[in-house]
Amino acid sequence: MTRRPSLPLPRLVAYALPAVPLAALTLPLYSFIPIFYAESLGLSLAAIGVTLFYVRVFDAFNDPLFGWLSDRFRPAFGRRRIWFAVSVPVVMLGVWKLFWPPVDAGVGYVGLWTLVLSVGYTGAILPFTAWGAELETSYIGRSRVSAMREGLTLVGTLIAISVPFAIGWQDPGSVHGFAVLAIIIVMALPLFATITLLTVPEPQEHSRSIVSLREGLGHIRKNQPFLRLIRAFFLNGFGNSIAATLFLLYCAQRLQLEELRGAFIFIYFLCGIAGVPFWTWLAGKTSKHRAWCLAMIFAAFVFAPTPFLPEGSVYAFGAVCVLSGLALGADLALPAAIQADVIDIDTASSGEQRSGVYFALWGLVTKMSLALTVVAVLPLLEWYGFSANREVPSTEAGITLLGFIYGWGPIALKMPAVAMMWHFPVGSDDVVDLRSRIEVAGAAE
């Protein structure tokens, strides 16, 4: 097998740069914006949750379509680059409208602009991640690409935390924190996207045939490592989405530390950045799937005491943020690198390199896990008397339930994911064999 040289660091950075503004919108979109509309505009959490669920149902059709198009449409500019380029303006419009709403915005407004932003974000992130998966072909090289992209994702996430919390969002009629964040994103995204498009080439395509939709679905069903991976990824992602969505509410009403929640979440994601190099190193010493499993087990131990922390537990919860943040680095860097490996199984068997379709399914699972949180967990809390609206006090039962769902919900979902991934059947030697089969078959065409 011919081994390509490792991607130079400047080109690796140039590829990953758009992850910063894309991440700056991702965390608010899925975790902060529902709280912002509930706290500042007085909308019902349950109504917002149901609305966002319907947007995710739309994504069930939208994501696979984008993935299929990014695999099949082959303009001279590049099948990954073209969709990324045309989606950036849609993302900018959606961010501007959703993050800076009029004071009389209702649930319909939330649904409309979440839908627009979701379409643009899907159109950008799917070819972007598929592009990264194809830039490197080695087992550890893929971890390197994923680590760089997700490291800059965490930088963008820190921006998404710092700006709204530093400025505040209590007055929706002012230039509040989310409005300033929107300004930053619509300035940075086109700049960084242009750098990427001008300096990073389209990856070499290894397709030697075109499979029909039915044949393609058949190959996905036969790809058992992918099915195992995506089930584990869904469970772990669902657990993480519960913690992310309830983080602000847990700090404010369970711990009575509303003034510190910005600092806590900043520490959490800062430690996520610190954790990425360690878990990438551990993956090289063991394997990507074992390193990820160890990170999930570690996170479960860290979350275990959170339902019992008393009010005002600044240092104890600060420790939880530090340690769970370190584990987050593995959740971001390793699963996507494993995904690139299992795509090789499909490429070797089907003859078509369909990274777009696979990452579409990957993105859809991510959105479904987030949707389940807002459609199931938030209404459940409201049913037990929990209220995010400052003018309506929460019941004791609602606050207690918040603590248990925040702390033990992730544990209950991460442990089955560990069981699925501990003996994962794709390792370094398997990737070498798959790449050899793909390149030999391509050379024979």
N, C-alpha and C positions, 0 to 999 in steps of 0.2 A: 504493500500500500504506500502511495506517495504521501508524505507528511508535509502539510503546509507549514510555513514558518508561523510562529505565534504572532498575533495581531500586535503591532507596535502600540506603545502606551498612548502617544498623542492621538492616534486614530481611534483607539478604544475610548478615550475621553470624549472625543468629538462625536462618536456614536451615542454615548450615554447622556450627553448634555440635555436633550429635551426631557429626560426623566425628571429634571428639577421642576419646571413649571407644570408638567403633567401631574406630578405628585402633589404639588401645592394646591391643586384643585381636587385631588382624589379624596383625601381624608375629610375635608369639609363637605364634599358632595355626599359622602356616605354616612358620616358621623356627626358633623357639626351643624350642617344646614337644617336638618329637621329640628334640632334643639333651638337654633336661632329663630326659626319661624314660629316655634311654639312659645319660647320665652319672650321674644320681643314683639311679635305680631299677634300673639294670642291664639294661634291656630291649634286645633286638637292634634295631639300626638297620634291618636288612633287614626284620625282622618288622613294625616300625612302618611302614616304607615301603609294604609290601604292604597292610597294614590301611588306611592312609590312601588308597591307590589305590582300594580298594573303596568308600570313602566318596565319592570323586570320581565313581566310576561311578554311584552313587546320585544325585549332583548332576546328572548328565546328564539325568535325568528330573525332578528336583526344581526346578531353576532355570527351565526353560521353563514348567513348570506355574505357578510363582509369577508369572512375567512375564505369562503369559496371563491369570491371575486379576486381576492388578493393572490390566490394560487393560480387562477386560470387566465386572468387578464395580463398580458405580457407586452406592454409598450416598450419602446426603446429606452425610455427614462428609467425603467425598472419596475417590476411588479410589486415590490415592497415600497419603494420610494414614492410612486405616484399616489397611492392611497393615503400615505402619511401626509404628503404635501397638500392634497385637496381637503383633508379633514381639519387641518389646523385652523382655518378661518371659522369653521362651524364651532369648534371648541371655544374660540375667543368670544363669539356671539353668545353662546350658551352661558359661559362664565359671567359675562357682563350682566346679563339679564337676571340670572339666578342669584348671584352673590350681591347684587345691588337692586333689590326690588323696591317698588313703590310702597308706601306705608299702608295702602289699602289692598295689598296683594292677598289673594285667597288661595284656597287649596288648588283650584284650577290653574292658577298662575304657576304654582309649584310644579304641578304635573306637566304643563306645557314645556317649561324651560328645562326641567329635568330631562324630559324626553329629547329635546334638541341637544342638550349637552351630552346625553348618553350616546346619541347617534354619532356625534362628532368625536367623542372620546373613544368609542369603539373603532371608528374608522382610522383613528391615529394610533391607538395602542396595539391593536392586533398586528398590523404590518411592522410596527416598531419592534415588538418582541420577537416576531418571526424572523425579522432581519437579524436581530442579535443571535438567535439560535443557529443561524446559518453562517455567521461570520467565523466561527471556530468549529472544528470537527473533532477535536480531542476531548477526552473525558474531563480532564482538569481544565483545559482551555475554556470549555463552556462554563465552568464554575467561575473562571476569571471574568468573562463577559458579564455573566449574571451578577457577580459581586460588584463590579463597577457600576452597572446600571442601577442596582438596588441600593448601593451606597449613595449615589446621587439622588435616588428616590427619597432616601431618608433626609438628605439635605433639603429637598423641596418640602418634605413633611415638616421639618423644623420651621421653615418659613411660614407654612400654613398655620402653625401653632403660634409662633411669635407675634405675627402681625395682628390677628384678631384679638388675642388676649392682651397685647400691649395697648391697643387702642380702645378695645371694648366694642360691644354691639348692642348695648341696651337701648340706644336711641336710633330706631330704624330710619328716621328722617334726616340723619346727619351723614357725614362721610365717615361711616363706622368702619370697624376692622375688616369686615368681609368686602366692603367696597374698595378699600385700599388694596386688599389682596387681589381683587379682580383687576385693578389697574396694573399691579406688578405682573400678573400672569399674561395679560394681553400685550404687555411690552416684551416680556422675556421669551414667550413661546415662539413667536415668529423669528426672533433673532437666533435662538439656539437651533430651531428647526432648519434655518437656512445654512448654518454652519455644518450641520449633519448632512444635509442634502448635497452640499457642494464638496465635501471632503471625504465622505465615506461611500465607497462603491457598493453597487448591488452585489450581494453574495453570488457565488457560482451556484447555478442550479444543477441538480443531479437527476432531474426527471428524465426517464428514457421512454415513458409512455404516458398516456392520458387515460385515466380510469373513469367510468361512468359513476353517477351519484350512487346507484345501487351497489356497484362493486366497491366503491370507496367506503360506504357504510359497513359492508361486509368485512373489509380489512380492519376497520376500527373495532368491530365486535370481536375479531380474532386476536387483536392486540391486547392480550391479557395483562401484561405489565402496565400498559397505559390505563386500563380500566381500574386496576388496583391503585395506581397512583392517583387517579382523579377522584376516586372514592375517599382516599385518605386526605387528599387536598381539600375536598369539600368539608369533611368533618372538622379538620383543623381550622379551615377558614371560617366556618360557622362559629366555632368557639372564639376565634379572634375577633369576629365581627360583633359578638355579644359584648366582649370586653371593651372594644373600641366605642360602640354606640352608647354604652352605659357609663363610660368613664367619667364624663362631665357630671352626670346626675349623681353618681356614687360619691364623688368628691364633695359636691355641693350639699346633698341632702343626707347621705349616710354618714359621712365624716364631718360635716359642717365646716368644710375647708374650701369654700367656693373661691376665696381670694387666692388660693394656692394651686388651683387646678391647672392653670396655664404653666406654672413652674413644674408641676408633676409630669405633665404630658411632654413637656420639653425635655426633661431628664430622661423619660422613657425612650423617646426616639433618639436622643443623643447617645444613649447607651446602645441602642440598636445599631448605630453606625460603628461603635466600638466593637460590637459583637461580630460584624460581618467578616473581618479578617480572621478572627479566631475560628469560626465555624468553617470557613473556606479551607483553612489550614488543616483542621481536624478531618474534613472530608478527604483531603489528600492523603492523610495518614491511615484512615480507616476506609470509609466509602461515603458517598453523598447521602445515601439513605440511612446509614447508621448514625451519622452525625446529626441528621435532622431528627431522628428518633430520640437521641439523647437530649437534644434541645427541647423537644416537646415534654419529655419526662421532667426535665429541670423546671420548665415553666409550670407544670402541674403542681410540683412541690411548693413553688413560690406563691401560687394563687390560693393554696389550701386555707391559710388562716384569714383571708380577707373578709369573709362574712362576720368574723368575730372581733375585728378591730374596733375599739371604742371610738367615740367621737373625739376629734382633735389629735388623732394618731399621726402626727406629722412625720416623725422619724421612721416609724414602722412602715407606713405606706410609702415613704420615700425609698426605703429599702426594697419594697415590692416593685416599685417603678424601675429601679436600677437593675435588679436581677431579671425581671421579666423582659426588660428592654434588651438585655444581652441575648436572651433567647430569641427575641424577635429577629435578630440578624440572620439566624438560620432559616426562619420561616420565609424570609424574603429572598435570600440568595440561593438556597439549595433546591427547592421543588422545581423552579423553572429550569435549572440546569439538568435535573433528572428528566424533565419533560423533553428537553432537546435530545436526550439519549433514546427515549422510547419512540420518538418520531422516526429515528433511524430504522426501527423495526418495520414500520409501515413503508418507508421508502424502499427498503430491501425487498419487501414482499409484493408491493403494488407496482413499483417502478416509477411512481410519481412522488415528488417531494412536496408534501402537503402540510407544511408547517402552519400556514394560515388557518386551515380548518382545525388543526389540533389546538392552536392557541385560541381560536374562537370558542371551542368547547371549554377550554381552560378559563377564559374570561367569563363565559356564561355561568360556570359553576361558582366563580367568585361572586358574581352579581346575585345569584340565587341564594347564596349563603347570607349575603347582606340583606336581601329582601325578606328572608325568613325572620331575621331579627326584627325588622321594623313592622312586619305584619303579624308576628306571633308574640314576641317578647314585649313590645311597647303596649299593645292593647291589653295584654295580660296584667301588666303593672297598673294600667289605668283601672282595670276591673277590680283590682284589690285596693284601689283608693290612692294610687300614686299620681301626683300631678307635677308636670314640669312648669306650669304657669305659676309665677311668683305670687300671684294674687289668690291662688287657691291652695290651701295647705294640704300636704299629703298625710294619709293615715299612717299610723305606726306599722300596721300590717304591710302596707305598700312599701315603706322604706326598708323593713326587714327583708321582704321578698327581693327587693332590689339588691341588697347585699349578697344574698345567696345565689341569685342568678348571675350576678357579676363575677363572683368568685368561683363557684362550682360548675357553672355552665361550661366554661372552657375546659375544665378537667374532664367532665363527662364525655366530651367530644374528642379531646386529644388522645385519650387512652386507646380507644378503638383504632384511631389512625396509627398509633405506634404499633399495635398488633399487626396491622396490614403491611407496614413498611419494614419491619425489623428484618425479615428474610426476603427482601425484594430481590428478584432474580436477575437484575441487570447491573453489572459492575464494569470496572475499567477494561478487563479483558474482553467482555462481551461487546463493548463499544468498538474496540480495535477490530474485532472480527466483522462487525456490521459495516464499519466504514470500508473495510477491504472488499466485502461483497458488493457494496454500492459502487465503489470506484472501478472495480473490475468489470462489473456489468455495464457501467457507463462507457468504459473504454472499448468494450466489445461491440457497441452499437455502430 
